[in-house]
Amino acid sequence: MRNLFYMLMRNSVVLALAVLAAVLNGCALPLASESELETESDREFAKMRAQLVVSNDVQARAYINCISTAILSELERPYSDKEWDVEVFESEDINAFAMPGGHIGVYTGILKVAENQDQLATVIGHEVAHVTRQHALNRVNREMTTQAGVIAGSAVLGGGQATGQLLSMGAKLGLSLPYGRAQESDADVVGLKYMAAAGFNPQQSIQLWKNMAKKSKLGPAPFLSTHPSGDTRIQELIEQLPSALKLYNEAQAGGKKPVCQQ
Ligand SMILES: [Zn+2]
């Protein structure tokens, strides 16, 4: 977490300088596009694969792939057209993520909290929803606009920085920023739809977040620090249950009954 914090700070400073330069050069502030974020995310994912321990536990990989495939088959275009890439990292950390460009990373440590396929489908559905709802992109562009506004209203300095560099910095920042509360809540709702439509039991989402809450009392974990599991989160999920159960029943009736074995 410390590293992430420094990366965030460094990227924020560089981004502020780049936005400053663009504004002072009289350029209209370019906003990052999804494809820029995807390029940066492809790079980050390749780096993680090289630096982290990739799991060679055949059964865990098959289990995680089975759940991911079922969820991904519920996506709409353009996300259903992407070639999604699922990687399993051998680590005690309780963590999972999805990145623009179609990358999913699951740390084996999360299997101790997500006790069954429905609970893990809750996590993967939630992470994939952050991507399909373009949360990282919205976040970075809001940040750029805010910074440009601050700069436009302050003192004038000289500077020259390429627009491309600004976008690349913005994309880096977009990948390192934690999501906001509203985005978390949106990912919960959309993710629950994905997992239920794939035939996973949405009632298990409640148990998952209860397990997360229990774990967070024992010590810090990457996923828990960005995904606080409080009563609000669980209450919101309970409110979504009737419509999610409807999707689940339809999926089951239509023969979508995933059996992913741990
Ligand atoms: Zn989230």
Residues whose N, C-alpha, C, O or C-beta is under 5 A from the ligand:
A	BS01	ZN	E184 A187
